Amino acid sequence: MKRAGRTGLTLAAILAAGAGGYWAGNRNLALPAAPWLQAVAWLEGSAAPPASANPAPTGPVIYYRDPDGLPAYAADPKKTADGRDFLPVLAGEDLSFEDKPSATAAAVAAAPVNDEPKRILYYRNPMGLPDTSPMPKKDSMGMDYIPVYAGEDDDGSTVKVATGKLQRTGVRSEAATEQVIVRPVRVPGTVQLDERRVTVVATRSDAFIDRVADVTTGDRVRKGEPLVQLYSAEIAAASAQYLTDLNGGGLALAGARQRLENLAVPPDVIAAIDRTRQVQTSITWAAPRDGVIVERNAVEGMKASPGDVLFRLADVSTVWIVADVPEYELGAVKVGAAATVRVRSLPGQTFSGRVALIYPQVSKETRTTKVRIEIPNPDGLLLPDMYADVEIASGSNAAVVAVPDSAVIDTGTRQVVILDKGEGRFEPREVKIGLQGGGYTEIRNGIAIGDRVVVAANFLIDAESNLKAALSGMTNPETAQ
């Protein structure tokens, strides 16, 4: 058949079908499909597809989803493991971002289970207001109340959040882990001398200072180095008596020697009397230990009474750091805990030591307790009364169940974490917390290792959970009958 003939036949078939459809439509009749029209292959091939009932999506890209329909989303363009691009989702696409059941979901929810249809407990306000109804109704804006079926509200604490809402609010969860919590206590302190390493040079009798060594405050001296020469009438008399007994070999020799020792006469002076058989009128007083002169009161020609401090020496090879720890931090500080000290005059240098003592008193003015830390100071870099920044390690030596600090919602009277139960379901769980440090909080009771907890936007889920609990409490029990 020629092209012109085929075209004419086609036009005739279209006119005949249109006339028949018009006649049947006016009389509410249904005509069967014409088999001869379906037989024309070229006509079917040229037919235009029917127009879509839904308009094309418009608007900006709001996120990207997995091309295989998996529950994986991204805020920026992303690729799958095999290199395929995630699909963009526009703002105008027919997707539900709210926790409202779609028509299909509602049909599935109402489908009979074990030949028994699900029972509607009540209807809740579509805007989340604390308003329920035993019968279907509309709110002031004409929106239908949402049915709540039996089984959906068995656990009033569980909250289900739609995938789109999770994506928009940035909900993120992590697993609880087992680790050691270390929380440093940072407090100020000062450098002080070790009280056990301070020595005073003094006489036990009246004495006159003949000569003072060329040493001043701050000088370092060695043990046995001469400090002062003095004359003491009482020491001279005791020395003469000792020499007499020594020459005569009397029975009082031991008593005379003991008297010199009681006057703190240096052993080398007594040895010199034994050797020379002469009484020394001027006695040299030497340094009793290595150290730094922190106080000098001896002056040539002065009279020193018994007990007067001529020199004060301090061994600075080991010093104390006395830190002021607030009262509320005392429970975290233990004797033997490691401590790190930094002084402002030596930037970049750190000194390590351990807590030696926690003083048994709290200052009424500052509400702090002094903690003593012993620090080796072989080079003498740490000087008395220096200011120091002290960091004391505290925490448990054993591994404990821990979650990030952001996972814990602390109201002051209770602590709550949000468990991620998967598939958009979340459950608030009250817990007991312990130590905090390094960005983690110890969980002593409430969850176990491996439980996933929400670490971002958890307060939104907690608010929705509280709202759901309030709605459940307002439900009339007779409604469920």
Secondary structure as the mmCIF struct_conf table of DSSP 4:
data_model
#
loop_
_struct_conf.conf_type_id
_struct_conf.id
_struct_conf.beg_label_comp_id
_struct_conf.beg_label_asym_id
_struct_conf.beg_label_seq_id
_struct_conf.end_label_comp_id
_struct_conf.end_label_asym_id
_struct_conf.end_label_seq_id
HELX_RH_AL_P HELX_RH_AL_P1 ARG A 3 ASN A 26
TURN_TY1_P TURN_TY1_P1 ARG A 27 ASN A 28
HELX_LH_PP_P HELX_LH_PP_P1 LEU A 31 ALA A 33
HELX_RH_AL_P HELX_RH_AL_P2 PRO A 35 GLN A 38
TURN_TY1_P TURN_TY1_P2 ALA A 39 ALA A 39
HELX_RH_AL_P HELX_RH_AL_P3 ALA A 41 SER A 46
HELX_LH_PP_P HELX_LH_PP_P2 ALA A 47 SER A 52
BEND BEND1 ALA A 53 ASN A 54
HELX_LH_PP_P HELX_LH_PP_P3 PRO A 55 PRO A 57
BEND BEND2 GLY A 59 GLY A 59
STRN STRN1 VAL A 61 ARG A 65
TURN_TY1_P TURN_TY1_P3 PRO A 67 ASP A 68
BEND BEND3 PRO A 71 PRO A 71
STRN STRN2 TYR A 73 ALA A 74
BEND BEND4 ALA A 75 ASP A 76
STRN STRN3 LYS A 79 LYS A 79
TURN_TY1_P TURN_TY1_P4 ALA A 81 ASP A 82
BEND BEND5 GLY A 83 GLY A 83
HELX_LH_PP_P HELX_LH_PP_P4 ARG A 84 ARG A 84
STRN STRN4 ASP A 85 ASP A 85
HELX_LH_PP_P HELX_LH_PP_P5 PHE A 86 PHE A 86
STRN STRN5 LEU A 87 LEU A 90
TURN_TY1_P TURN_TY1_P5 ALA A 91 GLY A 92
BEND BEND6 GLU A 93 ASP A 94
BEND BEND7 GLU A 98 ASP A 99
HELX_RH_AL_P HELX_RH_AL_P4 ALA A 103 ALA A 110
BEND BEND8 ALA A 111 ALA A 111
STRN STRN6 VAL A 113 VAL A 113
TURN_TY1_P TURN_TY1_P6 ASN A 114 ASP A 115
STRN STRN7 GLU A 116 GLU A 116
HELX_LH_PP_P HELX_LH_PP_P6 PRO A 117 ARG A 119
STRN STRN8 ILE A 120 ARG A 124
TURN_TY1_P TURN_TY1_P7 PRO A 126 MET A 127
BEND BEND9 PRO A 130 PRO A 130
STRN STRN9 THR A 132 SER A 133
BEND BEND10 PRO A 134 MET A 135
STRN STRN10 LYS A 138 LYS A 138
TURN_TY1_P TURN_TY1_P8 SER A 140 MET A 141
BEND BEND11 GLY A 142 GLY A 142
HELX_LH_PP_P HELX_LH_PP_P7 MET A 143 MET A 143
STRN STRN11 ASP A 144 ASP A 144
HELX_LH_PP_P HELX_LH_PP_P8 TYR A 145 TYR A 145
STRN STRN12 ILE A 146 TYR A 149
TURN_TY1_P TURN_TY1_P9 ALA A 150 GLU A 152
BEND BEND12 ASP A 153 ASP A 155
TURN_TY1_P TURN_TY1_P10 GLY A 156 SER A 157
STRN STRN13 VAL A 159 LYS A 160
HELX_RH_AL_P HELX_RH_AL_P5 THR A 163 THR A 169
TURN_TY1_P TURN_TY1_P11 GLY A 170 GLY A 170
STRN STRN14 ARG A 172 ALA A 175
STRN STRN15 THR A 177 GLN A 179
STRN STRN16 VAL A 182 VAL A 182
STRN STRN17 VAL A 185 LEU A 193
HELX_RH_3T_P HELX_RH_3T_P1 GLU A 195 ARG A 197
STRN STRN18 VAL A 198 VAL A 201
BEND BEND13 ARG A 204 SER A 205
STRN STRN19 ALA A 207 VAL A 212
BEND BEND14 ASP A 214 ASP A 214
TURN_TY1_P TURN_TY1_P12 THR A 217 GLY A 218
STRN STRN20 ARG A 220 VAL A 221
TURN_TY1_P TURN_TY1_P13 LYS A 223 GLY A 224
STRN STRN21 PRO A 226 TYR A 231
HELX_RH_AL_P HELX_RH_AL_P6 ALA A 233 GLY A 248
TURN_TY1_P TURN_TY1_P14 GLY A 249 GLY A 249
TURN_TY1_P TURN_TY1_P15 LEU A 251 ALA A 252
HELX_RH_AL_P HELX_RH_AL_P7 LEU A 253 ASN A 262
TURN_TY1_P TURN_TY1_P16 LEU A 263 ALA A 264
HELX_RH_AL_P HELX_RH_AL_P8 PRO A 267 THR A 276
BEND BEND15 THR A 281 SER A 282
STRN STRN22 ILE A 283 ALA A 286
BEND BEND16 PRO A 288 ASP A 290
STRN STRN23 GLY A 291 ARG A 296
TURN_TY1_P TURN_TY1_P17 GLU A 300 GLY A 301
STRN STRN24 LYS A 303 ALA A 304
TURN_TY1_P TURN_TY1_P18 PRO A 306 GLY A 307
BEND BEND17 LEU A 310 LEU A 310
STRN STRN25 PHE A 311 ALA A 314
BEND BEND18 SER A 317 SER A 317
STRN STRN26 THR A 318 PRO A 326
HELX_RH_3T_P HELX_RH_3T_P2 GLU A 327 ALA A 332
TURN_TY1_P TURN_TY1_P19 VAL A 335 GLY A 336
STRN STRN27 ALA A 338 VAL A 343
TURN_TY1_P TURN_TY1_P20 ARG A 344 SER A 345
BEND BEND19 LEU A 346 LEU A 346
TURN_TY1_P TURN_TY1_P21 PRO A 347 GLY A 348
STRN STRN28 PHE A 351 VAL A 362
TURN_TY1_P TURN_TY1_P22 LYS A 364 THR A 366
STRN STRN29 THR A 368 PRO A 376
TURN_TY1_P TURN_TY1_P23 PRO A 378 ASP A 379
BEND BEND20 LEU A 382 LEU A 382
TURN_TY1_P TURN_TY1_P24 PRO A 384 ASP A 385
STRN STRN30 TYR A 387 ILE A 392
STRN STRN31 GLY A 395 GLY A 395
BEND BEND21 ASN A 397 ALA A 398
STRN STRN32 VAL A 400 PRO A 404
HELX_RH_3T_P HELX_RH_3T_P3 ASP A 405 ALA A 407
STRN STRN33 ILE A 409 ASP A 410
BEND BEND22 GLY A 412 THR A 413
STRN STRN34 GLN A 415 GLY A 422
TURN_TY1_P TURN_TY1_P25 GLU A 423 GLY A 424
STRN STRN35 ARG A 425 GLY A 437
TURN_TY1_P TURN_TY1_P26 GLY A 438 GLY A 439
STRN STRN36 TYR A 440 ASN A 445
BEND BEND23 GLY A 446 GLY A 446
TURN_TY1_P TURN_TY1_P27 ILE A 449 GLY A 450
STRN STRN37 ARG A 452 ALA A 456
BEND BEND24 ALA A 457 ALA A 457
HELX_RH_AL_P HELX_RH_AL_P9 ASN A 458 MET A 474
BEND BEND25 THR A 475 THR A 475
HELX_RH_3T_P HELX_RH_3T_P4 PRO A 477 ALA A 480
#
